[in-house]
């Protein structure tokens, strides 16, 4: 890539500053861009840190920015995941620039306050809060949560937000008991598998017409019966999978086996062929967040079963 150099033209003047900053790239082939691949990853060390005795209140970031070539924390190009550790009785305040914040509660019970509302949460619940808002979490006896945002996308776009936005996600709670009721209905169906799993998607009021969680993310509880095998498939979205009930469960990712570890998030890169397999005694359960919503909005979403013969 070349940059315009200051030079005197025939009139003896030099280019204005705006021209001097111009850069040019002349590709030798189409789509020649220095784009790093999204690495598959299992965040075992971060999980151990979050669950260690005496871990202080705060974030533990699941960061792959170095491999992705980013100057900001990133789990994937459009998603950032963190463990949120709450010590007993302590408050944790944070404000994150994102289109919305998606939480899943791994341990404990407490409250979340944002946008003038306070909601109660407990283990197994999920909830969404607005981005670019003052948030406070409390857990009287301590807690551990997982938080997902699209902060890397916001940073990549170099956008800044004011104290208010035209429309934002309102505090929204997804209790486990209600999700379980929907899952019971899903497992009561007896029909061909049309989706990649038997799941229930979190949908916020803001994104109801799109059946999505945030403007860029979709979050769901995914399940698989004991002895079950998910059909191998691939898609344009990155996926962050957080095992909840994982005994005897493993995934195949581009031919490699990935044993599931308790509360340990792993990354499925875009277009990687993958599937889940349950050899355990009980229902597989996972909290899965994908940047599918972004692809939906861009009309660039792609999904393919890879065990089907070519048409």
KAJO-V948805 format. One record per residue. N is the residue number from 0. PHI is phi in whole degrees, 0 to 359 (999 if undefined). PSI is psi as a letter, one per 30 degrees, with the letter a starting at -180 (999 if undefined). NEAR is the number of other ideal C-beta (glycine too) atoms within 8 Angstrom. Layout:
N & PHI & PSI & NEAR
N & PHI & PSI & NEAR
This chain:
0 & 999 & k & 5
1 & 247 & l & 6
2 & 239 & k & 8
3 & 299 & k & 11
4 & 256 & k & 5
5 & 296 & k & 6
6 & 210 & l & 6
7 & 272 & k & 5
8 & 273 & a & 8
9 & 296 & f & 3
10 & 271 & f & 4
11 & 86 & g & 5
12 & 259 & l & 5
13 & 259 & l & 7
14 & 298 & l & 9
15 & 293 & l & 5
16 & 302 & e & 6
17 & 298 & e & 6
18 & 287 & e & 8
19 & 296 & f & 11
20 & 277 & f & 8
21 & 293 & k & 8
22 & 235 & l & 8
23 & 224 & k & 8
24 & 228 & k & 6
25 & 243 & j & 4
26 & 291 & k & 7
27 & 272 & f & 4
28 & 213 & l & 5
29 & 296 & k & 4
30 & 57 & h & 5
31 & 277 & j & 6
32 & 224 & k & 4
33 & 280 & i & 4
34 & 255 & k & 4
35 & 285 & k & 7
36 & 287 & l & 5
37 & 276 & j & 12
38 & 285 & k & 9
39 & 290 & k & 12
40 & 205 & k & 9
41 & 236 & k & 10
42 & 264 & i & 11
43 & 291 & e & 8
44 & 295 & e & 6
45 & 293 & e & 12
46 & 297 & e & 14
47 & 299 & e & 8
48 & 296 & e & 10
49 & 296 & e & 12
50 & 264 & g & 8
51 & 289 & k & 7
52 & 299 & k & 3
53 & 85 & g & 4
54 & 300 & k & 9
55 & 287 & l & 6
56 & 300 & k & 7
57 & 146 & a & 7
58 & 266 & k & 9
59 & 237 & j & 11
60 & 270 & k & 9
61 & 263 & j & 13
62 & 248 & k & 9
63 & 237 & g & 13
64 & 300 & e & 11
65 & 298 & e & 6
66 & 292 & f & 7
67 & 274 & f & 12
68 & 73 & h & 7
69 & 258 & l & 11
70 & 264 & g & 4
71 & 219 & l & 8
72 & 301 & k & 10
73 & 208 & k & 13
74 & 272 & e & 13
75 & 224 & l & 14
76 & 303 & f & 11
77 & 242 & g & 11
78 & 225 & k & 17
79 & 228 & k & 14
80 & 247 & k & 13
81 & 218 & k & 10
82 & 281 & k & 14
83 & 245 & j & 14
84 & 256 & k & 13
85 & 239 & j & 16
86 & 284 & l & 8
87 & 307 & k & 8
88 & 78 & f & 5
89 & 271 & k & 8
90 & 260 & k & 6
91 & 234 & j & 11
92 & 260 & k & 7
93 & 204 & l & 7
94 & 217 & k & 8
95 & 235 & k & 10
96 & 274 & j & 9
97 & 203 & l & 12
98 & 284 & f & 10
99 & 177 & l & 18
100 & 243 & k & 14
101 & 244 & k & 15
102 & 244 & k & 15
103 & 232 & k & 12
104 & 268 & j & 15
105 & 271 & e & 10
106 & 217 & k & 7
107 & 88 & a & 13
108 & 212 & k & 11
109 & 183 & a & 12
110 & 228 & l & 9
111 & 231 & k & 14
112 & 240 & k & 9
113 & 197 & k & 12
114 & 52 & h & 9
115 & 78 & g & 3
116 & 235 & l & 8
117 & 234 & k & 6
118 & 240 & l & 9
119 & 263 & k & 8
120 & 228 & l & 12
121 & 214 & l & 9
122 & 306 & k & 9
123 & 94 & f & 6
124 & 278 & l & 12
125 & 235 & l & 14
126 & 204 & l & 13
127 & 239 & k & 16
128 & 228 & l & 15
129 & 290 & k & 13
130 & 281 & l & 15
131 & 54 & h & 12
132 & 225 & l & 10
133 & 284 & k & 6
134 & 235 & k & 13
135 & 228 & k & 10
136 & 248 & k & 15
137 & 223 & k & 12
138 & 216 & j & 11
139 & 306 & e & 7
140 & 249 & g & 7
141 & 92 & l & 9
142 & 193 & l & 15
143 & 225 & k & 14
144 & 233 & l & 12
145 & 246 & k & 15
146 & 240 & k & 12
147 & 236 & k & 14
148 & 219 & l & 13
149 & 253 & h & 17
150 & 305 & e & 12
151 & 299 & e & 16
152 & 294 & e & 13
153 & 298 & e & 11
154 & 294 & e & 10
155 & 299 & e & 9
156 & 282 & f & 6
157 & 56 & h & 5
158 & 258 & l & 5
159 & 235 & k & 5
160 & 246 & l & 7
161 & 278 & a & 6
162 & 284 & f & 3
163 & 224 & l & 3
164 & 235 & l & 9
165 & 299 & e & 2
166 & 213 & k & 4
167 & 218 & l & 11
168 & 288 & k & 16
169 & 273 & l & 10
170 & 309 & k & 13
171 & 222 & k & 11
172 & 252 & k & 10
173 & 242 & i & 11
174 & 295 & k & 7
175 & 300 & e & 10
176 & 299 & e & 6
177 & 289 & e & 8
178 & 300 & e & 12
179 & 299 & e & 8
180 & 298 & e & 8
181 & 293 & e & 9
182 & 295 & e & 12
183 & 301 & e & 8
184 & 292 & e & 8
185 & 297 & e & 11
186 & 285 & f & 9
187 & 279 & f & 6
188 & 284 & k & 6
189 & 230 & i & 3
190 & 208 & l & 5
191 & 300 & k & 3
192 & 286 & j & 5
193 & 253 & f & 4
194 & 241 & l & 6
195 & 281 & f & 8
196 & 179 & l & 9
197 & 271 & j & 9
198 & 219 & l & 11
199 & 231 & k & 9
200 & 265 & k & 10
201 & 283 & k & 13
202 & 236 & k & 8
203 & 268 & l & 14
204 & 302 & e & 7
205 & 300 & e & 11
206 & 251 & g & 14
207 & 300 & e & 8
208 & 295 & f & 4
209 & 262 & f & 8
210 & 59 & h & 7
211 & 233 & l & 14
212 & 266 & e & 15
213 & 230 & l & 16
214 & 301 & f & 12
215 & 238 & f & 11
216 & 239 & k & 20
217 & 235 & k & 12
218 & 240 & k & 14
219 & 208 & l & 10
220 & 268 & k & 13
221 & 247 & k & 15
222 & 224 & l & 14
223 & 204 & k & 14
224 & 294 & l & 9
225 & 304 & k & 11
226 & 82 & f & 5
227 & 278 & l & 9
228 & 231 & k & 8
229 & 287 & k & 11
230 & 294 & k & 9
231 & 295 & k & 11
232 & 201 & l & 13
233 & 213 & l & 10
234 & 206 & l & 13
235 & 286 & f & 9
236 & 275 & k & 10
237 & 284 & l & 14
238 & 231 & k & 10
239 & 247 & j & 16
240 & 249 & k & 13
241 & 248 & j & 13
242 & 296 & k & 13
243 & 246 & e & 10
244 & 243 & j & 11
245 & 237 & f & 12
246 & 302 & k & 7
247 & 75 & g & 9
248 & 257 & k & 16
249 & 215 & l & 11
250 & 245 & l & 14
251 & 254 & k & 13
252 & 229 & j & 11
253 & 50 & h & 8
254 & 90 & f & 5
255 & 261 & k & 6
256 & 276 & k & 6
257 & 237 & j & 11
258 & 296 & k & 6
259 & 283 & k & 11
260 & 245 & k & 10
261 & 304 & k & 7
262 & 57 & g & 12
263 & 248 & j & 12
264 & 288 & k & 13
265 & 225 & l & 12
266 & 254 & k & 16
267 & 253 & j & 12
268 & 292 & l & 11
269 & 297 & k & 8
270 & 67 & g & 7
271 & 283 & k & 10
272 & 285 & k & 11
273 & 211 & l & 12
274 & 198 & l & 11
275 & 247 & l & 14
276 & 218 & k & 12
277 & 250 & j & 14
278 & 249 & g & 8
279 & 267 & l & 11
280 & 273 & f & 5
281 & 221 & l & 7
282 & 300 & k & 9
283 & 294 & k & 16
284 & 215 & k & 9
285 & 213 & l & 15
286 & 258 & j & 13
287 & 240 & k & 13
288 & 237 & k & 14
289 & 228 & l & 11
290 & 273 & g & 14
291 & 303 & e & 12
292 & 299 & e & 16
293 & 298 & e & 13
294 & 296 & e & 12
295 & 298 & e & 11
296 & 296 & e & 9
297 & 275 & f & 7
298 & 60 & h & 5
299 & 245 & g & 6
300 & 290 & k & 11
301 & 219 & k & 8
302 & 215 & k & 8
303 & 211 & k & 7
304 & 290 & k & 7
305 & 259 & g & 8
306 & 260 & g & 5
307 & 264 & k & 5
308 & 290 & k & 3
309 & 304 & k & 3
310 & 291 & 999 & 2
